[in-house]
Every structure is written in C-alpha cells, then in structure tokens.
Amino acid sequence: MNGVCVRWRGWIDVERLDGVGCLEYNEERAAQEDALLREQIERYNQRLREFEDKQRGYRQERQDHQDLEVRHGMQRQYMKLF
C-alpha cells in the first residue's frame, strides 16, 4: 500500500497503542494517478519517436554522404582511365 489510492480510516489510542482501522480504496485519487501516468507515458513515447526520427535522418544523411563519396571515387577512377 503506497498510500496514493487507499485511505486509512479508524482510530488509535496512542497511550495503549490500540485501535481499529481499515483501508478504503480511493477511486477518485486512483483515476487522477492513472491519468498522470498515462500522460507521462505518452510524453516518453513522443520523445522516443522524436529521437528515433532524428537518428533515422542522421543515418540517411550519412548513407547519402557515403553514396556520394563512392560516386565521386568511381568518377575519378573513370577519368583516370581516359
């Protein structure tokens, strides 16, 4: 019990350390916590998608650069033949 979605109801005699109580499910607080968790997960997923998009763009740019270098190298070799 983390105290977020439950409420303790009861009484305790602090002199005798005796009492009665129970835990009650707090549905309203549970709904709030669930909404916060879902928002946090969605923000995390969005940041992950943005990161993956940047990585994909970087990889594509790098591949394009390598392809261009290969073409230039082939052109240089071709020119040396003639």
PDB file of N, CA, C and O in Angstrom:
ATOM      1  N   MET A   1       0.845  -1.184   0.000  1.00  0.00           N
ATOM      2  CA  MET A   1       0.000   0.000   0.000  1.00  0.00           C
ATOM      3  C   MET A   1       0.887   1.243   0.000  1.00  0.00           C
ATOM      4  O   MET A   1       1.615   1.508   0.957  1.00  0.00           O
ATOM      5  N   ASN A   2       0.810   1.981  -1.074  1.00  0.00           N
ATOM      6  CA  ASN A   2       1.660   3.167  -1.176  1.00  0.00           C
ATOM      7  C   ASN A   2       0.967   4.441  -0.684  1.00  0.00           C
ATOM      8  O   ASN A   2       1.574   5.511  -0.706  1.00  0.00           O
ATOM      9  N   GLY A   3      -0.257   4.351  -0.252  1.00  0.00           N
ATOM     10  CA  GLY A   3      -0.945   5.500   0.303  1.00  0.00           C
ATOM     11  C   GLY A   3      -1.538   6.432  -0.725  1.00  0.00           C
ATOM     12  O   GLY A   3      -2.162   7.426  -0.353  1.00  0.00           O
ATOM     13  N   VAL A   4      -1.369   6.149  -2.010  1.00  0.00           N
ATOM     14  CA  VAL A   4      -1.883   7.036  -3.037  1.00  0.00           C
ATOM     15  C   VAL A   4      -3.347   6.739  -3.315  1.00  0.00           C
ATOM     16  O   VAL A   4      -4.164   7.656  -3.389  1.00  0.00           O
ATOM     17  N   CYS A   5      -3.678   5.489  -3.466  1.00  0.00           N
ATOM     18  CA  CYS A   5      -5.025   5.122  -3.871  1.00  0.00           C
ATOM     19  C   CYS A   5      -5.838   4.484  -2.755  1.00  0.00           C
ATOM     20  O   CYS A   5      -6.931   3.974  -3.000  1.00  0.00           O
ATOM     21  N   VAL A   6      -5.328   4.506  -1.556  1.00  0.00           N
ATOM     22  CA  VAL A   6      -6.079   3.992  -0.410  1.00  0.00           C
ATOM     23  C   VAL A   6      -6.081   5.031   0.690  1.00  0.00           C
ATOM     24  O   VAL A   6      -5.196   5.884   0.769  1.00  0.00           O
ATOM     25  N   ARG A   7      -7.079   4.945   1.527  1.00  0.00           N
ATOM     26  CA  ARG A   7      -7.219   5.852   2.655  1.00  0.00           C
ATOM     27  C   ARG A   7      -7.427   4.995   3.904  1.00  0.00           C
ATOM     28  O   ARG A   7      -8.236   4.067   3.905  1.00  0.00           O
ATOM     29  N   TRP A   8      -6.693   5.315   4.955  1.00  0.00           N
ATOM     30  CA  TRP A   8      -6.864   4.595   6.216  1.00  0.00           C
ATOM     31  C   TRP A   8      -7.918   5.319   7.033  1.00  0.00           C
ATOM     32  O   TRP A   8      -7.853   6.536   7.209  1.00  0.00           O
ATOM     33  N   ARG A   9      -8.885   4.571   7.529  1.00  0.00           N
ATOM     34  CA  ARG A   9      -9.918   5.138   8.400  1.00  0.00           C
ATOM     35  C   ARG A   9      -9.938   4.337   9.683  1.00  0.00           C
ATOM     36  O   ARG A   9      -9.947   3.106   9.665  1.00  0.00           O
ATOM     37  N   GLY A  10      -9.945   5.034  10.773  1.00  0.00           N
ATOM     38  CA  GLY A  10     -10.016   4.354  12.054  1.00  0.00           C
ATOM     39  C   GLY A  10      -9.548   5.262  13.175  1.00  0.00           C
ATOM     40  O   GLY A  10      -9.472   6.481  13.022  1.00  0.00           O
ATOM     41  N   TRP A  11      -9.234   4.641  14.309  1.00  0.00           N
ATOM     42  CA  TRP A  11      -8.736   5.391  15.441  1.00  0.00           C
ATOM     43  C   TRP A  11      -7.654   4.579  16.138  1.00  0.00           C
ATOM     44  O   TRP A  11      -7.629   3.350  16.072  1.00  0.00           O
ATOM     45  N   ILE A  12      -6.757   5.306  16.812  1.00  0.00           N
ATOM     46  CA  ILE A  12      -5.676   4.679  17.573  1.00  0.00           C
ATOM     47  C   ILE A  12      -5.578   5.389  18.919  1.00  0.00           C
ATOM     48  O   ILE A  12      -5.563   6.619  18.985  1.00  0.00           O
ATOM     49  N   ASP A  13      -5.512   4.614  19.973  1.00  0.00           N
ATOM     50  CA  ASP A  13      -5.231   5.143  21.312  1.00  0.00           C
ATOM     51  C   ASP A  13      -3.712   5.143  21.446  1.00  0.00           C
ATOM     52  O   ASP A  13      -3.092   4.088  21.578  1.00  0.00           O
ATOM     53  N   VAL A  14      -3.116   6.342  21.411  1.00  0.00           N
ATOM     54  CA  VAL A  14      -1.667   6.425  21.409  1.00  0.00           C
ATOM     55  C   VAL A  14      -1.045   6.033  22.744  1.00  0.00           C
ATOM     56  O   VAL A  14       0.143   5.715  22.792  1.00  0.00           O
ATOM     57  N   GLU A  15      -1.815   6.049  23.827  1.00  0.00           N
ATOM     58  CA  GLU A  15      -1.267   5.631  25.125  1.00  0.00           C
ATOM     59  C   GLU A  15      -1.180   4.113  25.192  1.00  0.00           C
ATOM     60  O   GLU A  15      -0.187   3.573  25.679  1.00  0.00           O
ATOM     61  N   ARG A  16      -2.181   3.437  24.723  1.00  0.00           N
ATOM     62  CA  ARG A  16      -2.208   1.970  24.788  1.00  0.00           C
ATOM     63  C   ARG A  16      -1.745   1.337  23.477  1.00  0.00           C
ATOM     64  O   ARG A  16      -1.548   0.124  23.415  1.00  0.00           O
ATOM     65  N   LEU A  17      -1.570   2.142  22.435  1.00  0.00           N
ATOM     66  CA  LEU A  17      -1.241   1.639  21.102  1.00  0.00           C
ATOM     67  C   LEU A  17      -2.236   0.577  20.669  1.00  0.00           C
ATOM     68  O   LEU A  17      -1.881  -0.512  20.219  1.00  0.00           O
ATOM     69  N   ASP A  18      -3.495   0.946  20.825  1.00  0.00           N
ATOM     70  CA  ASP A  18      -4.595   0.057  20.479  1.00  0.00           C
ATOM     71  C   ASP A  18      -5.546   0.842  19.584  1.00  0.00           C
ATOM     72  O   ASP A  18      -5.649   2.063  19.703  1.00  0.00           O
ATOM     73  N   GLY A  19      -6.235   0.151  18.696  1.00  0.00           N
ATOM     74  CA  GLY A  19      -7.176   0.845  17.850  1.00  0.00           C
ATOM     75  C   GLY A  19      -7.770  -0.068  16.807  1.00  0.00           C
ATOM     76  O   GLY A  19      -7.494  -1.266  16.749  1.00  0.00           O
ATOM     77  N   VAL A  20      -8.603   0.551  15.978  1.00  0.00           N
ATOM     78  CA  VAL A  20      -9.280  -0.180  14.919  1.00  0.00           C
ATOM     79  C   VAL A  20      -9.212   0.686  13.670  1.00  0.00           C
ATOM     80  O   VAL A  20      -9.323   1.910  13.747  1.00  0.00           O
ATOM     81  N   GLY A  21      -9.029   0.046  12.517  1.00  0.00           N
ATOM     82  CA  GLY A  21      -8.987   0.810  11.288  1.00  0.00           C
ATOM     83  C   GLY A  21      -9.127  -0.105  10.081  1.00  0.00           C
ATOM     84  O   GLY A  21      -9.103  -1.331  10.190  1.00  0.00           O
ATOM     85  N   CYS A  22      -9.273   0.524   8.950  1.00  0.00           N
ATOM     86  CA  CYS A  22      -9.350  -0.227   7.701  1.00  0.00           C
ATOM     87  C   CYS A  22      -8.829   0.654   6.572  1.00  0.00           C
ATOM     88  O   CYS A  22      -8.736   1.874   6.708  1.00  0.00           O
ATOM     89  N   LEU A  23      -8.492   0.014   5.457  1.00  0.00           N
ATOM     90  CA  LEU A  23      -8.061   0.724   4.255  1.00  0.00           C
ATOM     91  C   LEU A  23      -9.224   0.763   3.276  1.00  0.00           C
ATOM     92  O   LEU A  23      -9.868  -0.252   3.010  1.00  0.00           O
ATOM     93  N   GLU A  24      -9.483   1.960   2.742  1.00  0.00           N
ATOM     94  CA  GLU A  24     -10.550   2.127   1.760  1.00  0.00           C
ATOM     95  C   GLU A  24      -9.935   2.567   0.437  1.00  0.00           C
ATOM     96  O   GLU A  24      -9.042   3.413   0.402  1.00  0.00           O
ATOM     97  N   TYR A  25     -10.418   1.990  -0.626  1.00  0.00           N
ATOM     98  CA  TYR A  25      -9.939   2.334  -1.966  1.00  0.00           C
ATOM     99  C   TYR A  25     -10.436   3.731  -2.326  1.00  0.00           C
ATOM    100  O   TYR A  25     -11.630   4.015  -2.221  1.00  0.00           O
ATOM    101  N   ASN A  26      -9.522   4.601  -2.751  1.00  0.00           N
ATOM    102  CA  ASN A  26      -9.857   5.967  -3.132  1.00  0.00           C
ATOM    103  C   ASN A  26      -9.927   6.027  -4.658  1.00  0.00           C
ATOM    104  O   ASN A  26      -8.921   6.265  -5.327  1.00  0.00           O
ATOM    105  N   GLU A  27     -11.108   5.813  -5.190  1.00  0.00           N
ATOM    106  CA  GLU A  27     -11.295   5.719  -6.643  1.00  0.00           C
ATOM    107  C   GLU A  27     -10.949   7.025  -7.354  1.00  0.00           C
ATOM    108  O   GLU A  27     -10.358   7.000  -8.433  1.00  0.00           O
ATOM    109  N   GLU A  28     -11.305   8.150  -6.771  1.00  0.00           N
ATOM    110  CA  GLU A  28     -11.027   9.447  -7.392  1.00  0.00           C
ATOM    111  C   GLU A  28      -9.516   9.670  -7.526  1.00  0.00           C
ATOM    112  O   GLU A  28      -9.035  10.066  -8.588  1.00  0.00           O
ATOM    113  N   ARG A  29      -8.785   9.419  -6.465  1.00  0.00           N
ATOM    114  CA  ARG A  29      -7.328   9.595  -6.495  1.00  0.00           C
ATOM    115  C   ARG A  29      -6.675   8.586  -7.448  1.00  0.00           C
ATOM    116  O   ARG A  29      -5.696   8.912  -8.120  1.00  0.00           O
ATOM    117  N   ALA A  30      -7.208   7.376  -7.508  1.00  0.00           N
ATOM    118  CA  ALA A  30      -6.677   6.365  -8.418  1.00  0.00           C
ATOM    119  C   ALA A  30      -6.846   6.820  -9.870  1.00  0.00           C
ATOM    120  O   ALA A  30      -5.950   6.617 -10.690  1.00  0.00           O
ATOM    121  N   ALA A  31      -7.984   7.432 -10.192  1.00  0.00           N
ATOM    122  CA  ALA A  31      -8.221   7.929 -11.551  1.00  0.00           C
ATOM    123  C   ALA A  31      -7.243   9.061 -11.883  1.00  0.00           C
ATOM    124  O   ALA A  31      -6.743   9.136 -13.005  1.00  0.00           O
ATOM    125  N   GLN A  32      -6.969   9.937 -10.915  1.00  0.00           N
ATOM    126  CA  GLN A  32      -6.014  11.022 -11.130  1.00  0.00           C
ATOM    127  C   GLN A  32      -4.614  10.467 -11.374  1.00  0.00           C
ATOM    128  O   GLN A  32      -3.918  10.900 -12.292  1.00  0.00           O
ATOM    129  N   GLU A  33      -4.214   9.522 -10.559  1.00  0.00           N
ATOM    130  CA  GLU A  33      -2.885   8.913 -10.716  1.00  0.00           C
ATOM    131  C   GLU A  33      -2.771   8.185 -12.047  1.00  0.00           C
ATOM    132  O   GLU A  33      -1.726   8.240 -12.695  1.00  0.00           O
ATOM    133  N   ASP A  34      -3.830   7.506 -12.458  1.00  0.00           N
ATOM    134  CA  ASP A  34      -3.827   6.796 -13.728  1.00  0.00           C
ATOM    135  C   ASP A  34      -3.674   7.779 -14.891  1.00  0.00           C
ATOM    136  O   ASP A  34      -2.917   7.523 -15.828  1.00  0.00           O
ATOM    137  N   ALA A  35      -4.393   8.903 -14.830  1.00  0.00           N
ATOM    138  CA  ALA A  35      -4.300   9.916 -15.888  1.00  0.00           C
ATOM    139  C   ALA A  35      -2.895  10.503 -15.950  1.00  0.00           C
ATOM    140  O   ALA A  35      -2.355  10.704 -17.038  1.00  0.00           O
ATOM    141  N   LEU A  36      -2.295  10.782 -14.788  1.00  0.00           N
ATOM    142  CA  LEU A  36      -0.936  11.312 -14.767  1.00  0.00           C
ATOM    143  C   LEU A  36       0.059  10.318 -15.352  1.00  0.00           C
ATOM    144  O   LEU A  36       0.950  10.699 -16.110  1.00  0.00           O
ATOM    145  N   LEU A  37      -0.092   9.060 -15.004  1.00  0.00           N
ATOM    146  CA  LEU A  37       0.805   8.032 -15.529  1.00  0.00           C
ATOM    147  C   LEU A  37       0.666   7.905 -17.044  1.00  0.00           C
ATOM    148  O   LEU A  37       1.667   7.791 -17.752  1.00  0.00           O
ATOM    149  N   ARG A  38      -0.558   7.923 -17.541  1.00  0.00           N
ATOM    150  CA  ARG A  38      -0.774   7.824 -18.994  1.00  0.00           C
ATOM    151  C   ARG A  38      -0.161   9.016 -19.729  1.00  0.00           C
ATOM    152  O   ARG A  38       0.422   8.847 -20.800  1.00  0.00           O
ATOM    153  N   GLU A  39      -0.290  10.219 -19.162  1.00  0.00           N
ATOM    154  CA  GLU A  39       0.318  11.409 -19.768  1.00  0.00           C
ATOM    155  C   GLU A  39       1.835  11.291 -19.790  1.00  0.00           C
ATOM    156  O   GLU A  39       2.479  11.623 -20.785  1.00  0.00           O
ATOM    157  N   GLN A  40       2.396  10.817 -18.691  1.00  0.00           N
ATOM    158  CA  GLN A  40       3.838  10.657 -18.605  1.00  0.00           C
ATOM    159  C   GLN A  40       4.331   9.634 -19.634  1.00  0.00           C
ATOM    160  O   GLN A  40       5.352   9.855 -20.286  1.00  0.00           O
ATOM    161  N   ILE A  41       3.625   8.538 -19.778  1.00  0.00           N
ATOM    162  CA  ILE A  41       3.996   7.517 -20.755  1.00  0.00           C
ATOM    163  C   ILE A  41       3.894   8.072 -22.174  1.00  0.00           C
ATOM    164  O   ILE A  41       4.758   7.802 -23.008  1.00  0.00           O
ATOM    165  N   GLU A  42       2.854   8.839 -22.451  1.00  0.00           N
ATOM    166  CA  GLU A  42       2.688   9.425 -23.782  1.00  0.00           C
ATOM    167  C   GLU A  42       3.823  10.408 -24.091  1.00  0.00           C
ATOM    168  O   GLU A  42       4.342  10.418 -25.207  1.00  0.00           O
ATOM    169  N   ARG A  43       4.212  11.232 -23.111  1.00  0.00           N
ATOM    170  CA  ARG A  43       5.341  12.157 -23.316  1.00  0.00           C
ATOM    171  C   ARG A  43       6.633  11.384 -23.570  1.00  0.00           C
ATOM    172  O   ARG A  43       7.431  11.763 -24.428  1.00  0.00           O
ATOM    173  N   TYR A  44       6.835  10.311 -22.829  1.00  0.00           N
ATOM    174  CA  TYR A  44       8.019   9.477 -23.020  1.00  0.00           C
ATOM    175  C   TYR A  44       8.019   8.878 -24.429  1.00  0.00           C
ATOM    176  O   TYR A  44       9.037   8.914 -25.120  1.00  0.00           O
ATOM    177  N   ASN A  45       6.893   8.333 -24.846  1.00  0.00           N
ATOM    178  CA  ASN A  45       6.801   7.738 -26.181  1.00  0.00           C
ATOM    179  C   ASN A  45       7.026   8.777 -27.275  1.00  0.00           C
ATOM    180  O   ASN A  45       7.671   8.483 -28.282  1.00  0.00           O
ATOM    181  N   GLN A  46       6.501   9.993 -27.090  1.00  0.00           N
ATOM    182  CA  GLN A  46       6.693  11.063 -28.066  1.00  0.00           C
ATOM    183  C   GLN A  46       8.173  11.422 -28.181  1.00  0.00           C
ATOM    184  O   GLN A  46       8.694  11.583 -29.284  1.00  0.00           O
ATOM    185  N   ARG A  47       8.852  11.549 -27.028  1.00  0.00           N
ATOM    186  CA  ARG A  47      10.283  11.857 -27.054  1.00  0.00           C
ATOM    187  C   ARG A  47      11.072  10.737 -27.715  1.00  0.00           C
ATOM    188  O   ARG A  47      12.039  10.994 -28.431  1.00  0.00           O
ATOM    189  N   LEU A  48      10.666   9.509 -27.479  1.00  0.00           N
ATOM    190  CA  LEU A  48      11.330   8.367 -28.100  1.00  0.00           C
ATOM    191  C   LEU A  48      11.148   8.387 -29.615  1.00  0.00           C
ATOM    192  O   LEU A  48      12.091   8.128 -30.362  1.00  0.00           O
ATOM    193  N   ARG A  49       9.920   8.699 -30.071  1.00  0.00           N
ATOM    194  CA  ARG A  49       9.671   8.797 -31.515  1.00  0.00           C
ATOM    195  C   ARG A  49      10.518   9.913 -32.138  1.00  0.00           C
ATOM    196  O   ARG A  49      11.086   9.738 -33.216  1.00  0.00           O
ATOM    197  N   GLU A  50      10.599  11.062 -31.453  1.00  0.00           N
ATOM    198  CA  GLU A  50      11.394  12.176 -31.966  1.00  0.00           C
ATOM    199  C   GLU A  50      12.867  11.783 -32.062  1.00  0.00           C
ATOM    200  O   GLU A  50      13.534  12.104 -33.046  1.00  0.00           O
ATOM    201  N   PHE A  51      13.363  11.101 -31.058  1.00  0.00           N
ATOM    202  CA  PHE A  51      14.752  10.652 -31.072  1.00  0.00           C
ATOM    203  C   PHE A  51      14.997   9.685 -32.220  1.00  0.00           C
ATOM    204  O   PHE A  51      15.992   9.802 -32.935  1.00  0.00           O
ATOM    205  N   GLU A  52      14.089   8.727 -32.396  1.00  0.00           N
ATOM    206  CA  GLU A  52      14.240   7.749 -33.477  1.00  0.00           C
ATOM    207  C   GLU A  52      14.189   8.430 -34.845  1.00  0.00           C
ATOM    208  O   GLU A  52      14.923   8.049 -35.756  1.00  0.00           O
ATOM    209  N   ASP A  53      13.325   9.436 -34.990  1.00  0.00           N
ATOM    210  CA  ASP A  53      13.257  10.182 -36.256  1.00  0.00           C
ATOM    211  C   ASP A  53      14.575  10.906 -36.533  1.00  0.00           C
ATOM    212  O   ASP A  53      15.058  10.909 -37.665  1.00  0.00           O
ATOM    213  N   LYS A  54      15.151  11.516 -35.503  1.00  0.00           N
ATOM    214  CA  LYS A  54      16.429  12.196 -35.666  1.00  0.00           C
ATOM    215  C   LYS A  54      17.520  11.199 -36.038  1.00  0.00           C
ATOM    216  O   LYS A  54      18.342  11.470 -36.913  1.00  0.00           O
ATOM    217  N   GLN A  55      17.528  10.056 -35.380  1.00  0.00           N
ATOM    218  CA  GLN A  55      18.518   9.027 -35.681  1.00  0.00           C
ATOM    219  C   GLN A  55      18.358   8.537 -37.118  1.00  0.00           C
ATOM    220  O   GLN A  55      19.342   8.357 -37.835  1.00  0.00           O
ATOM    221  N   ARG A  56      17.115   8.324 -37.528  1.00  0.00           N
ATOM    222  CA  ARG A  56      16.845   7.858 -38.885  1.00  0.00           C
ATOM    223  C   ARG A  56      17.335   8.894 -39.900  1.00  0.00           C
ATOM    224  O   ARG A  56      17.942   8.536 -40.910  1.00  0.00           O
ATOM    225  N   GLY A  57      17.074  10.164 -39.635  1.00  0.00           N
ATOM    226  CA  GLY A  57      17.541  11.233 -40.519  1.00  0.00           C
ATOM    227  C   GLY A  57      19.053  11.302 -40.561  1.00  0.00           C
ATOM    228  O   GLY A  57      19.636  11.498 -41.627  1.00  0.00           O
ATOM    229  N   TYR A  58      19.694  11.144 -39.414  1.00  0.00           N
ATOM    230  CA  TYR A  58      21.153  11.167 -39.359  1.00  0.00           C
ATOM    231  C   TYR A  58      21.731   9.997 -40.153  1.00  0.00           C
ATOM    232  O   TYR A  58      22.679  10.167 -40.920  1.00  0.00           O
ATOM    233  N   ARG A  59      21.155   8.812 -39.965  1.00  0.00           N
ATOM    234  CA  ARG A  59      21.647   7.637 -40.695  1.00  0.00           C
ATOM    235  C   ARG A  59      21.470   7.812 -42.199  1.00  0.00           C
ATOM    236  O   ARG A  59      22.359   7.471 -42.979  1.00  0.00           O
ATOM    237  N   GLN A  60      20.316   8.348 -42.604  1.00  0.00           N
ATOM    238  CA  GLN A  60      20.059   8.563 -44.033  1.00  0.00           C
ATOM    239  C   GLN A  60      21.038   9.577 -44.599  1.00  0.00           C
ATOM    240  O   GLN A  60      21.572   9.383 -45.691  1.00  0.00           O
ATOM    241  N   GLU A  61      21.277  10.660 -43.861  1.00  0.00           N
ATOM    242  CA  GLU A  61      22.214  11.688 -44.311  1.00  0.00           C
ATOM    243  C   GLU A  61      23.624  11.091 -44.442  1.00  0.00           C
ATOM    244  O   GLU A  61      24.342  11.375 -45.401  1.00  0.00           O
ATOM    245  N   ARG A  62      23.994  10.282 -43.486  1.00  0.00           N
ATOM    246  CA  ARG A  62      25.312   9.643 -43.527  1.00  0.00           C
ATOM    247  C   ARG A  62      25.420   8.685 -44.722  1.00  0.00           C
ATOM    248  O   ARG A  62      26.440   8.655 -45.411  1.00  0.00           O
ATOM    249  N   GLN A  63      24.368   7.913 -44.957  1.00  0.00           N
ATOM    250  CA  GLN A  63      24.355   6.982 -46.090  1.00  0.00           C
ATOM    251  C   GLN A  63      24.434   7.749 -47.406  1.00  0.00           C
ATOM    252  O   GLN A  63      25.169   7.352 -48.310  1.00  0.00           O
ATOM    253  N   ASP A  64      23.683   8.848 -47.523  1.00  0.00           N
ATOM    254  CA  ASP A  64      23.722   9.671 -48.732  1.00  0.00           C
ATOM    255  C   ASP A  64      25.133  10.210 -48.968  1.00  0.00           C
ATOM    256  O   ASP A  64      25.618  10.239 -50.099  1.00  0.00           O
ATOM    257  N   HIS A  65      25.780  10.636 -47.887  1.00  0.00           N
ATOM    258  CA  HIS A  65      27.137  11.168 -47.995  1.00  0.00           C
ATOM    259  C   HIS A  65      28.104  10.080 -48.466  1.00  0.00           C
ATOM    260  O   HIS A  65      28.959  10.323 -49.318  1.00  0.00           O
ATOM    261  N   GLN A  66      27.957   8.879 -47.900  1.00  0.00           N
ATOM    262  CA  GLN A  66      28.813   7.769 -48.311  1.00  0.00           C
ATOM    263  C   GLN A  66      28.565   7.409 -49.782  1.00  0.00           C
ATOM    264  O   GLN A  66      29.509   7.153 -50.530  1.00  0.00           O
ATOM    265  N   ASP A  67      27.306   7.393 -50.184  1.00  0.00           N
ATOM    266  CA  ASP A  67      26.985   7.097 -51.587  1.00  0.00           C
ATOM    267  C   ASP A  67      27.611   8.134 -52.510  1.00  0.00           C
ATOM    268  O   ASP A  67      28.138   7.786 -53.566  1.00  0.00           O
ATOM    269  N   LEU A  68      27.558   9.389 -52.124  1.00  0.00           N
ATOM    270  CA  LEU A  68      28.140  10.466 -52.922  1.00  0.00           C
ATOM    271  C   LEU A  68      29.649  10.290 -53.027  1.00  0.00           C
ATOM    272  O   LEU A  68      30.220  10.478 -54.101  1.00  0.00           O
ATOM    273  N   GLU A  69      30.302   9.929 -51.917  1.00  0.00           N
ATOM    274  CA  GLU A  69      31.749   9.706 -51.949  1.00  0.00           C
ATOM    275  C   GLU A  69      32.101   8.550 -52.885  1.00  0.00           C
ATOM    276  O   GLU A  69      33.092   8.618 -53.612  1.00  0.00           O
ATOM    277  N   VAL A  70      31.295   7.493 -52.868  1.00  0.00           N
ATOM    278  CA  VAL A  70      31.536   6.350 -53.753  1.00  0.00           C
ATOM    279  C   VAL A  70      31.399   6.781 -55.200  1.00  0.00           C
ATOM    280  O   VAL A  70      32.221   6.401 -56.034  1.00  0.00           O
ATOM    281  N   ARG A  71      30.379   7.565 -55.516  1.00  0.00           N
ATOM    282  CA  ARG A  71      30.180   8.037 -56.894  1.00  0.00           C
ATOM    283  C   ARG A  71      31.356   8.889 -57.353  1.00  0.00           C
ATOM    284  O   ARG A  71      31.851   8.740 -58.470  1.00  0.00           O
ATOM    285  N   HIS A  72      31.799   9.796 -56.461  1.00  0.00           N
ATOM    286  CA  HIS A  72      32.939  10.645 -56.827  1.00  0.00           C
ATOM    287  C   HIS A  72      34.192   9.795 -57.037  1.00  0.00           C
ATOM    288  O   HIS A  72      34.978  10.056 -57.947  1.00  0.00           O
ATOM    289  N   GLY A  73      34.369   8.805 -56.215  1.00  0.00           N
ATOM    290  CA  GLY A  73      35.519   7.910 -56.365  1.00  0.00           C
ATOM    291  C   GLY A  73      35.469   7.152 -57.670  1.00  0.00           C
ATOM    292  O   GLY A  73      36.490   6.976 -58.336  1.00  0.00           O
ATOM    293  N   MET A  74      34.272   6.699 -58.038  1.00  0.00           N
ATOM    294  CA  MET A  74      34.123   5.971 -59.302  1.00  0.00           C
ATOM    295  C   MET A  74      34.368   6.904 -60.483  1.00  0.00           C
ATOM    296  O   MET A  74      34.976   6.508 -61.477  1.00  0.00           O
ATOM    297  N   GLN A  75      33.893   8.145 -60.371  1.00  0.00           N
ATOM    298  CA  GLN A  75      34.115   9.111 -61.442  1.00  0.00           C
ATOM    299  C   GLN A  75      35.607   9.405 -61.602  1.00  0.00           C
ATOM    300  O   GLN A  75      36.098   9.527 -62.725  1.00  0.00           O
ATOM    301  N   ARG A  76      36.327   9.518 -60.488  1.00  0.00           N
ATOM    302  CA  ARG A  76      37.771   9.793 -60.553  1.00  0.00           C
ATOM    303  C   ARG A  76      38.486   8.625 -61.237  1.00  0.00           C
ATOM    304  O   ARG A  76      39.365   8.823 -62.077  1.00  0.00           O
ATOM    305  N   GLN A  77      38.094   7.406 -60.862  1.00  0.00           N
ATOM    306  CA  GLN A  77      38.726   6.231 -61.475  1.00  0.00           C
ATOM    307  C   GLN A  77      38.411   6.183 -62.976  1.00  0.00           C
ATOM    308  O   GLN A  77      39.268   5.835 -63.788  1.00  0.00           O
ATOM    309  N   TYR A  78      37.200   6.529 -63.320  1.00  0.00           N
ATOM    310  CA  TYR A  78      36.792   6.518 -64.728  1.00  0.00           C
ATOM    311  C   TYR A  78      37.615   7.546 -65.499  1.00  0.00           C
ATOM    312  O   TYR A  78      38.073   7.273 -66.608  1.00  0.00           O
ATOM    313  N   MET A  79      37.802   8.723 -64.912  1.00  0.00           N
ATOM    314  CA  MET A  79      38.562   9.794 -65.581  1.00  0.00           C
ATOM    315  C   MET A  79      40.025   9.397 -65.752  1.00  0.00           C
ATOM    316  O   MET A  79      40.661   9.775 -66.736  1.00  0.00           O
ATOM    317  N   LYS A  80      40.559   8.638 -64.801  1.00  0.00           N
ATOM    318  CA  LYS A  80      41.957   8.217 -64.897  1.00  0.00           C
ATOM    319  C   LYS A  80      42.141   7.242 -66.057  1.00  0.00           C
ATOM    320  O   LYS A  80      43.221   7.168 -66.644  1.00  0.00           O
ATOM    321  N   LEU A  81      41.103   6.504 -66.382  1.00  0.00           N
ATOM    322  CA  LEU A  81      41.201   5.554 -67.478  1.00  0.00           C
ATOM    323  C   LEU A  81      41.310   6.249 -68.824  1.00  0.00           C
ATOM    324  O   LEU A  81      41.882   5.695 -69.763  1.00  0.00           O
ATOM    325  N   PHE A  82      40.779   7.434 -68.928  1.00  0.00           N
ATOM    326  CA  PHE A  82      40.778   8.144 -70.208  1.00  0.00           C
ATOM    327  C   PHE A  82      41.699   9.266 -70.155  1.00  0.00           C
ATOM    328  O   PHE A  82      41.844   9.993 -71.137  1.00  0.00           O
TER     329      PHE A  82
END
